[in-house]
Every structure is written in structure tokens, then in C-alpha cells.
């Protein structure tokens, strides 16, 4: 988390001053006026879908151990412009690439060094409505930055990997970001937001920020920037009987600020930095009153030993809950199939015929590897042209005609990228015989999600 410098002011006053300055600068760069945030979806507005799975805190800690090892091997830190930062980015990118995300590395310059942002998109979901979770990946130069902010980076990484493992199909498009040079003034996230065309900024329904989620003397703080997103987080913690407080210590000091200044709804979580825990907070959350939430804030002792496992676990689960709730998707059980076995005659050299399948109970979008199995009986399959037609009316060509293919029947399986289609609705197999003298019929066909 960024540490403010300059004239001595109350923390809240300094934060508000930074927000005001950032808003004016961002408005100038983007060519837009600062205004009210976009409305974020509430849980009630999001389509009903699967509940978020439990995030393995052991897996989150394994990522933190990797970040610690990277810092140890690279001069003790993962700061902007240092080899430890680029190695951290490469580690995260490798995990996401292997899981099937589309990753993009964005370069920028700051303080005479090259910086990097990493953006990861999960295939599918409505591209006009984006739910975006982010965290800064850099540390200060004084230490490895395992709580600040390896914790947030590892939490969203494991959430993203869980999306892939669960085969989650979001109704809205999911995007994750790891920002560089946050400790120098949110440089990476500012660069990203300022680089976005206004049409792309307008597609982001909400940005969720996670900067320090495993403080060793933790509190449970929720950003109050957008009431709908705030309610999603508070609702989650209420189910675990964990009281929350409004986050003010870091207001404007992390990567949500550039998004907020650009008119995007924001929210997030924070477990506390160098402020001291009060007696009332210690009674509510446990821990030690009079001691900083993180005594190793921006120090060399911010190592893998500087983490509270319970806070890390609760906050990682809260990240997943917010992603699942706000994106309104579903987890389709592997092998869910929909089939039509009614015979449909195919006229010789005639018009195309269609066989429908009605898909229900699968919220979100279809797979990028939708399986289509067809069984067509025909005396000259070279005459046959086959298309899959999605609920939108878009046709996906499965098979073209071929005058040289004189064999009987088409019994085959095809894979279609239908991630742009809403899964629920009527799908059709469209078949046409384009030449004379041979006949056949659709015996059956099946979609497997």
C-alpha cells in the first residue's frame, strides 16, 4: 500500500486531498468530467448462480512462499524496476496461462525503469459487463512485501485459478489485474485506466481492490466507496459472524483510486497497516490492542512469517464470494448434455432442415470448447452441409460439402467456441443436402457443456 508523503495532515484529510487531485488529473487525461460512480450490480440484480467455492488457504500460502523465495533470490525485495518484480509477474503469468486465461503484459515507465502490469481475462461472459478484481504486485525496496501486497496478489491469483478448476461460467466477463509501481503512487493502475478508451471503461461494472488481506494483528475493513459492492462484502462476513468496519486508513492510497476517479464503481478489503488496533477492535476481532495491525508494514520483516492465516483465509473466501456474486454465473457439472433423438428427414437437394435442443438450467455463457456430437444417416455424406445455430441466431459451420466424399453417414464430434452465446435457450442443428440423387435423415445429435 502506498505511503503518503508531504505536509502533515490527518490521514483522512490527506486521503481526500489525494483523491481530489487524482480525480482532476484523471479527468484531464481521460477527457471526461469527474462524476458519480457507475452503478454496480447487487446480489439481487445478478443472475442466480452457483455459490462460490471455498478458497484453499494452503494454496494461497503456497503462492506467498513462492513470492518470498523470489524476493530472497533477488536482493530481498520485489520492488518496481528490480528483478524480483519481473520474476513475480512471470510466476503469476505462468500459473494463469496454464489455467486457460488470456494474459496481457502492459509496459510503462516510471522513475527511469520499466514497469509491468499483468491483465488476465477468463474466456466467456458478457464482454459489455466486466467484473474486475485487482491487487498490486510490487513491494517496497525495504523488504519482500508478503503482506503488502503479496497477500492480495496471492488471494486473487488463487481465486482466478479456482474459477478455472471449477469450470465457472460467469454471466459477466471476469478480469483480473496485478499492478506495478503502486508503491510509487499507483503508477501502474493509473497507466492502465488512462490507456483505456472511454468505451472500454464504461464496460467495467465494478473494480474490486485487495491490498493487504493477511495482516498479523488483523482487522476486517470494507471499502465504503460503492454501497452495492460494500453490501456484498458485508453480507459475506455476516454469514461468518465477523464484524466489519469502514476502511478509512487507506482511502485513496491504493489502486482503486484511479478507477474511482474515472467514474467506475469500486470496493475492496483491507486488514490494516501501521495504525494501532484499539481496545474495542481487539475485543471485536481478537489480537493485541495498542499494537499496529502490521508492525512490519514497509519493513524488511514483511516476510512469509508476517501473515495471519485466519484473516488470509477469510479474506480470500470473501474475494471469491464477491467475484461469484457480482458476475452472476454458474458452475456447470462436467458432462452436462442435452440431446434430440427425433428423426428429421433431409430432402434431396432441398432446403435446410433443423433439429432443436432446448437448454435450461445453465446460467452464464456456453463453453469455449462446446462439444457437438452428430449422427446423420445419409447415402452420400459429401452432399451434406452442417451448422450449429446458437440461441443468438449465429451459425457455426461444422461441416462443408465435398464432392469427393462418397462414404455413407456423418457420425462425428465437433468442438465449437460458443463462449459468446448465452447457454440457456434453443440451439439447432441445421443440415442441408446440396446435390441430387441421395437421401438421409438426422438420427440424433447432442450438446455437451
N, C-alpha and C positions, 0 to 999 in steps of 0.2 A: 504494500500500500504506500502511495506517495506520502512523503512527509513535507508539509508546507514550511516555507521559509519566508522571511521578510519581517515587517513590523509586528510587534507583539500585540495580538488581538485575541479576544476569546475565541475558542476553537470554532464555535458555531458561526460567529461573525466572519472569521476568516474563510470558512467554507462557503458561506453565502456570497462573500465577495468574489471568490474564485468562480463560483457558478455564474455570477452575473457577468464577469469578464469573459469567461469561456463562452457564454451564450452569445455575447455581442460578437466575439471573434468568429465563432462558428457560423452565425447568421451572415456575416460579411463574406466568409469564404464560400458558403454554400449558396449565397444569393437568395436566402429566404429570411423571413422575419421570425424571430423567436415567438413561440405561441404555445398554446396548451398541448399537452402530450396527446398522442393518438390513443384512442380507447383500446385497452387490452381486453381480450376475451376473459370472461369469468368462467368458473367451472360450470355454471348453469348454461352458459352460452355455448360451450364447447360440446361437440357431439359426444354422446355417451360411448365409452370405450373401455378398454382394459385398464385395470388398476396397475400402477407402477410396481415393478418387482423390487424386492429388497436388493440394495446395492451392497456387494461384498466389501466390508471394510478391510478385510485381509488383502483384497486386490488393490484397493486404494492405497494401502500402506506399501504394497509391493512397488507401486509406481513411485511413491515417495522415496523408497530405498534406492530406486534407480536414479532419481534426481540427486540424492545425496552422493551416490557413487560418482555421478557425472561431475558434481561440484568438487569432490575430493580429488578427482583426476585432472581438474582444470583450474588449479590455483585457489580452490576453496570457495568459489562463487559461481553464479550463473548470470552475471550481470550483462547488460547491453554492451555490445561490442567485444565481449570476451568469448573465448572458445567454449566455455561452459554453457552459454546461452544457446549457441547454434547446436551443440550436442543435445541439449534438452529438447529443442524443437525437432531434431531428427528422430529422437526416441519417440516422441508423441506422434509424429507423422507416420513413422513405420507401423505403429500399432493401428492407426486409423486406416491406412492403406490396406493392410492385411484384412481388416474387418469389412471392407467394401465401401468405405466413404470416398467421396471425391474431394481431394485435398488441393489447396492452392496456397503457395507461399508468396506473400506480398513483401516486397523490399521497400525500405525507406532509409533516409539518412538522418542521424542526429548526433550532435557532439563529435563530429568528424568520423563517425563509424557507421557501418551498415547495420540496420536493424531489420527484424523479420517479424511479420505476423503470420500465423497459420490459421486458415479457414477450412472447415470440414463440413461438407453437405451430405446429408443422408438422402439417397435416391427416393423419390416419391413425395407425396404430399402436395398440397396446393401451393404452387410457386408464387402466387399472389398474396399469400398469407404465411409469413415466416415467423417461427418461434426460435429465438436466438439465445444461446447460453454462452457466456464467455468468462475468461479469467486471465490475469496477466501471468506470463511465464517467467519473467525476469526476476532476479534477486537484486538486492543492493550489492555493492562490491565488498562489503564487510563480512559477508557470510553466505552460506548456501541457500538461504531463503526457503526453508522447508515448510514452515507455516505461512510465511509471506513471500511468494504465494504458491509454493508447491502444493499446498493443501487444496486450494480452489482449482488449480490446474489438474490435479490428480482426480478430484471429485467429478469434474465434468468429463474427463477422459474416460473414467470407468462407467459413467452414465452413458456416454456415447457407445462404448463397447457393449454395454448391456442392451442398448437399442438393437445393435446388430445381432447379438446372440439370441435375443428373444424373437427376432423376425418381426419387429414392431413396424406397423404400417400407420404412420401418422396421417391424420386428416389434413393438418397443415405441414408445411415444409420445415424440416429441422436443420438448423445450422449451429455449429459450434466454433468458437474462436479463442485462440491463445495469443495474447498481445505482447509485443515487445516494448521495452523502454517506458513502462508505466512509471517506474521509479524516477524518471526524469521529467515527469509531468504528463502522463497519459499520452505519450507521443505516438505510439503505435495505433491505439484505438482512435485517436484524433485523425491520424492519417487515413485510416480505413473509412471512417464516417465521411470525411471531407472528400474522399475519392469516389463516393457513391453518387450516381446520378439521382436526382430527386425522385424519379420513378421507382428506383430500387429502394430508397429509404422509406418510401410510402408503403412498401410491401412488408416491412417488418412490424408485426403486430405487437411485439414486446421483446425487449432485451433484458436478460437476467444475468446479474453480475455476482461473482463469487470470489471475494478477496479476503483470505484468512478465515478458514472454517474449522480449524483444529487447535485453537489457542489452548495452552496448557492449564490456564485458570479461566475456563471459558464462560462467556455469556451467550445468550441467544438473541441476537439483534436482527430485526427485519427492516429493510428499507421501506419508507413510507411515501415514496415518490408517486406511485400509482396505486390507487385503492384496490383495484381488481386483483393485481398481482400480489399486493400485500395480503389480501384476503386468502389467496391460495396458500401462501406460506403459513399464515397464522392458523388456518384450518388444519394443516398437516400437524403442526406442533400441538394443537389442541387434542388431537387424537392420541398423542403420547403424554398428555398431561404435563407438557413443558410450557411454562410461561415465557412470553417473549416481551421485549421492549423495542421501542422505535429506535432505529440506528441513527445517531446524530454525529458521533465522533468522526466518522469517515465520510460524511456527507460532502460530495463534490470532490473527494480525494481519490477516486478510483475510476475505472474505465466505463462506468455507466454514465458519467457526466457528459462526454461528447455525444452519446446517443440522446440523452435527455435534452441537451441544448439544441439538437437537430429536430426536436418535436416527436421523438419516439418514446413510447411508454417504457419505463424501466422499473426494475425491482431487484432485490437480491438479499443476501445473507452475510453476516459478519459475526465473528466470535470474540472480537475485542483485540486491541493493540496495547498501547502504553498507558492508557488511563487505568486508574486503580479501581478495583471492584469494591463497591460499598458493602456495608454490613447487610443492608436489605437485599442486595443482589446475591450475596453469599448465602443468605437464608433461603433464597428462592432457588438458586442453581447449585449450591454447594461451592466448594473451593475455599479460597482464603481471602477474607476481607482485608483491605488495606494494601493488597499486592496487585501489581499490574496484571491485566488479563494475559499479557505476553511479556514477561520480563526480558525476553531475548529479541524483542522487536528491533529489527535493523541491526542486529549484532551477530558476532561470529558464532554464538551459541544457538542460533536458529537452525538446529540440525534435526535429524530424524528423531532425536530424543525429546524434541520440543513440541510434542503433539499429544493432545488428549484424545484417546481412541474413541471414547463415547461421543464427544462432540463431533469428531470426524465422521462417525457412523451416522449419527442423527442428521447432520447437515447434508451428507451425501445422499441419504434417503430422501431428504427434502428437495434436493436438486432433481432427482428422478421424478418425484411426485409432481413438481411444477412442470417439468417437460412433458410428462404424460397427460396431465390435466389440461394444460394450455394448448397442446397440439391436437387433442381430441381424436386419437386414433385407436387402433386395436392390435392385438396380437393374434394372428390367425394360426390356429393349430396346424403344424406341418401336415400336408397331405389332404387338406380340406378340398373336397371335389364336388362338382356339380355336373350332372350328365343328362343327356337326352338320348333315349334309345328308340324313339319313334321313327319308323322308316319314312323317308321323304323321297319320292321318285324324282329323278333328274331327267328332264326331257332332252331328247336327242337334238343337238344343235339348236337349243331353245333358250328361253330366258333363265336367268339365275334363280335358284330356289334357296330358301333359308330355313334353318332349324334353330329355334331359340332355346336358350338356357337362362332361367331366372335366378340370379344370385342374390341371396339375402343373408343378413346376419353378419356381414363382414364390413365393418365401418372402415373408413380410410380408403386408400388407393390400392389398386392392384399391384402385383409384383413386377419388378423389372425383369423377372425370369418366369413369367406365367407359362404354365405347361398346357398345351393343347394336343389332345390325342384324338385322331380321327380314324373311322372305319367306314370306308366308302367302297361299295361293290360296283365295279364297272368293267366292261369288256375291253376297253382301250383307255387306260388311265392318262395317256398323253393328251387326250381331249379335255381333261378336267382342269379347271382353274378354281382355286380355293382361297377364300379370305375369311379372317376372323373380324367381326364387326363389334366394336365396343359399345357400351351404353351411350357414349357421346355421338355415335354415328361414324366414327373414324374406322376405316378399313385397314387391316393389317394383312398384307399378302403372305400366305403360307406356301402356295404352290402355283407356279405358272404352267401353261400348256407346253407340250413338247411333241412335235410330230414324229420324233424318233423313238418315243417311249411307248411300245406296243403291249406292255405287260398288263395283266389284269389287276384291278383293285388298287386303292390307296389306303394302306394300313400303316400309319406313321404318327410320330410325335414331333411337335414343333415347340420352340421356345420363343416367346414374344415379350419384348419390353413394353408393357402396358402400364407403366408407373404413372403415366399421365391421366389414366382413367379412374374414375370412382369405381370401386369394386362392386358395390351393390348396383343392381339394375339388370336389364336384359341384354345378354350377349348373344350373338348369332353366328352360326357357321353358314357362310354364303358359298354356294357351289354352282358352277356353270359348265355345261358341255358345249364347247365352241365349234365342234365339227360333226358331220353327219355319219350315220351308219352304226353307231354303238350306243348302248344304253346302260343305265345303272341307277343306284339309289344311295342315299345316306343311310347307313345302317345304324350308326351311333357316333357320338362324339362327347368329349369330356374336358372340362376345365379343372386344373388342379392349382390351387393357390399356395 
